[in-house]
């Protein structure tokens, strides 16, 4: 994720493996998913939520690529287990400062996020 400000580090919290996902969320995902692919999808979405939260905290406007990555990773995780994206989101934003940062991001991107159903890009099989 690159260098973080003190405020961003405080929002991120403990991240021993430096994957951009809070340690307690990593632990919850490992307990939820025994399958390596499902775990990878969970971690990918958790990272997107973290990036969105940090973007909101810093006032950065996300790019179209950021929004597509967020939407795609949420869709991919939903395909594995429908309620887990909401769990990851809630765990990531469970303090006032994190919830406020995520609210700022949500207000910024509300009209930019796709509203149609998104198919997980990793599930798309190219035609031969």
KALIN-V672456 format. One record per helix or strand of 2 or more residues. SS is the DSSP state (@ for helix, = for strand). FROM is the first residue (numbers start at 1). TO is the last residue. If there is no record, write none. Layout:
SS:FROM:TO ; SS:FROM:TO
This chain:
@:6:12 ; @:23:32 ; @:36:58 ; @:64:80 ; @:84:92 ; @:96:109 ; @:121:123
